[in-house]
Amino acid sequence: MGVLALLLLVFAVLAKLLADDLAETRRRGNAAYAEELSRSGLAFARAAIAAERGLQPVTLAVAGGRIEVRPEVTEKGLRVVAVGTVRSGGAVLARREASFDAGPSVLVVK
């Protein structure tokens, strides 16, 4: 009986370690996806600027989350901020922000 109890204890510990590792893997995956979403938002903004169509604040719905792109006027010119958010149901699983300075020449209306 003692051996069986010890064996069950070992299996319980291994199951706990596996579940913790799986949860950490999901967290890292969600963080990486949020980072990729924010970089995609910056690529969207760069394309809008290059096409000279103007850049307005926008929220893009994507599978598993959303991308918020917002231009901000600073002393140095235009700064673009993109926020990638990974969601499941109503819960926010991960959120990452990326930005770049587009410079003063972008603010000139042609």
C-alpha positions in Angstrom: 0.0 0.0 0.0 2.8 2.4 0.8 4.3 2.0 -2.6 1.0 2.7 -4.3 0.5 5.9 -2.2 4.0 7.1 -3.1 3.4 6.4 -6.8 0.2 8.4 -6.7 2.0 11.3 -5.0 4.7 11.3 -7.7 2.0 11.3 -10.4 0.2 14.1 -8.7 3.4 16.2 -8.6 4.1 15.5 -12.3 0.6 16.4 -13.3 0.9 19.7 -11.4 4.3 20.5 -13.1 2.8 19.7 -16.5 -0.2 21.9 -15.9 2.0 24.8 -14.7 4.2 24.5 -17.7 1.3 24.4 -20.1 -0.2 27.6 -18.5 3.2 29.4 -18.8 3.4 28.3 -22.5 0.0 29.8 -23.1 1.0 33.1 -21.4 4.2 33.3 -23.5 2.2 32.5 -26.7 -0.4 35.2 -25.9 2.3 37.7 -25.2 4.0 36.9 -28.5 0.8 37.2 -30.4 0.0 40.6 -28.8 3.5 41.8 -29.8 2.9 40.7 -33.3 -0.5 42.4 -33.4 1.1 45.7 -32.3 3.8 45.4 -35.0 1.1 44.7 -37.5 -0.6 47.9 -36.4 2.6 49.9 -37.1 2.9 48.3 -40.5 -0.7 49.4 -41.2 0.1 52.9 -40.1 3.2 53.1 -42.3 1.2 51.9 -45.3 -1.4 54.5 -44.7 1.3 57.2 -44.4 3.0 56.0 -47.6 -0.2 56.0 -49.5 -0.8 59.6 -48.4 -4.4 58.8 -47.4 -4.1 60.1 -43.9 -4.0 58.3 -40.7 -7.0 58.4 -38.3 -7.4 56.4 -35.0 -8.7 53.0 -35.9 -9.4 49.7 -34.2 -9.0 46.6 -36.3 -10.7 43.3 -35.3 -8.5 40.2 -35.9 -8.8 36.6 -34.9 -8.4 36.3 -31.2 -8.0 40.0 -30.5 -7.8 43.5 -31.8 -5.3 46.2 -32.9 -5.7 49.8 -32.0 -3.7 52.4 -34.0 -3.7 56.0 -32.9 -1.6 58.9 -34.2 -0.4 61.4 -31.6 1.0 64.9 -32.4 4.1 65.7 -30.4 6.7 68.5 -30.6 8.7 66.4 -32.9 5.9 65.7 -35.3 3.7 62.6 -35.6 4.1 59.6 -33.3 2.1 56.5 -34.1 1.1 54.1 -31.3 -0.2 50.6 -31.9 -1.7 48.4 -29.2 -2.2 44.7 -29.8 -4.6 43.0 -27.4 -5.3 39.2 -27.2 -8.8 38.4 -26.0 -10.7 35.3 -25.2 -14.4 35.9 -24.5 -14.4 39.1 -22.6 -11.0 38.6 -20.9 -7.8 40.3 -21.9 -5.1 37.7 -22.0 -2.2 39.9 -23.2 -1.6 43.5 -24.3 1.5 45.0 -25.9 2.2 48.5 -27.2 4.6 49.5 -30.0 5.3 53.0 -31.5 7.4 54.9 -33.9 8.0 58.6 -34.6 7.0 59.5 -38.2 8.5 63.0 -38.0 7.3 66.5 -38.8 7.1 66.1 -42.6 4.1 63.7 -42.2 2.0 66.5 -40.8 2.3 68.5 -44.0 -1.0 68.4 -45.9 -0.5 68.1 -49.6 
